[in-house]
Amino acid sequence: MKYFLISTETDNTQIPYITDWFAQINPGDITPERAGNISEVTLLNMESRAETIFPDILSMPGFLVSAMVYGVLKLYDPYFQYRQMLVIDKQARKKQLYFLPILPACDCLLPESELSRDRSKVIRGVVGLEKTQRRPIIKLGGVTNTHIAFRLDVVESILRRGAKGIKLTELEKTGGLTPWQSRHMITP
């Protein structure tokens, strides 16, 4: 079972820049326990240019997914929480609907992982598979910034649908499934 960190392809400078994320969203509220503090639909202002493209993943300053990715995620995990984010540029008259996944932190990074000094970036991620519980989408715990990983089958589904503007970084894995997990969970 493979997992991939998923983020926005940063080589593309033509992505929208959200200007009021922290004024609208408290990062501490992006948890299942505190999600009620976030409106069901939030308007976020952005700066854009004529050549701006809207990638299927926006990973900065928060983690947002397009309607296509949201649809795929709901197929794999119909119960995950989310909030709608309407990203708008009033001057350019552009808008795009994104979804903010609300996920519990998963402490699945093992000590052999390499993180930046301030624990904001994963340099080399090693995941304990038994700790992921084979979830299709996980929010890595133990890091200060939001890092989201998708299981291989989810990544393949998104890529088959023509996802654009995404960057994938494979996480190393260790550990296997317990006998109970092998009998009661879907095999890869």
C-alpha positions in Angstrom: 0.0 0.0 0.0 1.6 3.2 -1.1 0.9 6.8 0.0 1.8 10.0 -1.8 2.0 13.5 -0.3 -0.1 15.7 -2.6 0.4 19.4 -3.2 0.2 22.1 -5.8 2.9 22.0 -8.5 4.9 25.0 -7.4 6.7 25.5 -10.8 3.5 27.0 -12.1 3.4 30.6 -11.1 0.0 31.1 -12.7 -2.0 29.7 -9.8 -4.4 31.9 -7.8 -3.1 33.6 -4.7 -5.6 33.6 -1.8 -5.2 36.9 0.1 -7.4 36.5 3.1 -7.1 32.9 4.2 -6.0 33.6 7.8 -8.6 36.3 8.2 -11.3 33.9 7.2 -10.0 30.5 8.5 -8.4 29.7 11.8 -6.1 26.8 11.1 -6.8 25.3 14.5 -10.5 24.9 13.5 -9.6 22.5 10.6 -10.2 19.4 12.8 -13.3 17.2 13.1 -13.8 18.5 16.7 -13.7 22.2 15.8 -15.0 22.2 12.2 -18.3 23.7 13.4 -16.4 27.0 13.8 -16.0 27.2 10.0 -18.9 28.3 7.8 -20.4 25.7 5.4 -19.5 28.1 2.6 -16.7 30.7 2.9 -15.8 33.3 0.3 -12.1 33.8 -0.1 -10.5 36.6 -2.1 -7.7 35.9 -4.5 -5.4 37.7 -6.8 -5.2 36.4 -10.3 -4.0 37.2 -13.8 -5.4 36.6 -17.2 -3.4 33.4 -17.5 -4.3 32.1 -14.1 -5.2 28.4 -14.0 -7.1 26.7 -11.2 -5.2 23.5 -10.2 -7.1 20.6 -8.8 -5.1 20.9 -5.5 -4.3 24.2 -3.8 -1.9 23.4 -0.9 -1.0 26.9 0.3 -1.9 28.6 2.5 -4.4 25.9 3.2 -5.3 22.6 1.6 -8.2 22.8 -0.9 -9.4 20.4 -3.6 -11.3 21.0 -6.8 -14.8 19.6 -7.3 -13.4 16.7 -9.4 -11.0 15.7 -6.6 -13.8 16.1 -4.0 -16.0 13.8 -6.0 -13.2 11.1 -6.1 -12.6 11.5 -2.3 -16.3 11.0 -1.6 -16.2 7.8 -3.5 -13.4 6.4 -1.3 -14.5 7.9 2.0 -18.2 9.1 1.8 -18.1 10.2 5.5 -15.2 12.7 5.5 -16.2 16.2 6.5 -15.6 19.2 4.3 -16.4 22.9 3.9 -17.0 24.7 0.6 -14.6 27.5 -0.3 -15.6 29.9 -3.1 -12.4 31.6 -4.3 -13.1 34.9 -6.1 -11.3 37.7 -7.8 -13.9 40.5 -8.1 -11.8 42.7 -10.4 -11.0 40.0 -12.9 -14.5 38.5 -12.5 -13.1 35.0 -11.8 -14.3 32.4 -9.4 -13.7 28.8 -8.6 -15.3 26.4 -6.1 -13.0 24.4 -3.9 -13.5 22.1 -0.9 -11.6 22.1 2.4 -11.2 18.5 3.7 -11.6 18.3 7.5 -9.5 15.4 8.6 -8.2 14.1 11.9 -4.4 14.1 12.3 -2.9 10.7 11.7 0.4 10.1 13.7 1.8 7.7 11.1 5.2 9.2 10.4 7.9 7.1 11.9 11.0 8.4 13.7 13.2 7.6 10.7 11.3 10.4 8.7 13.2 13.6 8.1 11.5 16.9 8.8 12.7 20.5 8.6 14.0 22.0 11.9 10.7 23.8 12.5 8.8 20.6 11.6 6.9 22.5 8.8 8.2 20.4 5.9 8.5 16.7 5.3 11.9 16.1 3.7 11.7 12.3 3.7 8.5 10.7 5.0 8.4 7.1 6.3 4.9 5.9 7.1 3.9 3.1 9.4 1.2 1.3 7.3 -0.5 -0.1 10.4 -0.9 3.4 11.8 -2.7 4.7 8.6 -5.5 2.1 9.0 -5.5 2.0 5.2 -7.4 5.3 5.1 -7.7 6.7 1.5 -6.8 10.2 2.6 -4.7 11.1 5.7 -3.5 14.3 7.3 0.0 13.8 8.7 0.3 14.4 12.4 3.5 15.6 14.0 4.2 18.4 11.5 3.3 22.1 11.9 2.0 22.7 8.4 -0.8 20.8 6.7 0.5 17.8 4.8 -2.1 15.5 3.1 -1.4 12.1 1.7 -3.5 10.1 -0.7 -3.5 6.3 -1.0 -2.2 5.0 -4.4 -5.7 4.0 -5.7 -7.0 7.5 -5.0 -4.1 9.1 -6.8 -4.7 6.8 -9.8 -8.4 7.7 -9.9 -7.6 11.5 -9.8 -4.9 11.1 -12.5 -7.3 9.1 -14.8 -9.7 12.0 -14.6 -7.0 14.4 -15.9 -6.0 16.2 -12.7 -3.8 19.3 -13.4 -1.4 21.3 -11.3 -0.6 18.6 -8.8 2.7 17.4 -7.3 3.1 13.9 -5.9 5.9 12.8 -3.5 5.9 9.1 -2.6 6.2 8.3 1.1 8.3 5.4 2.1 6.5 2.7 4.0 7.3 0.2 6.7 5.2 -2.4 8.6 2.5 -4.6 7.4 -1.1 -5.4 8.2 -2.2 -7.3 11.2 -4.0 -10.6 10.6 -7.3 -8.9 11.6 -6.7 -6.1 9.0 -5.8 -8.6 6.3 -9.1 -10.4 6.9 -11.4 -7.4 7.3 -10.2 -4.7 5.0 -10.2 -4.3 1.2 -7.0 -5.6 -0.4 -5.0 -3.3 -2.5 
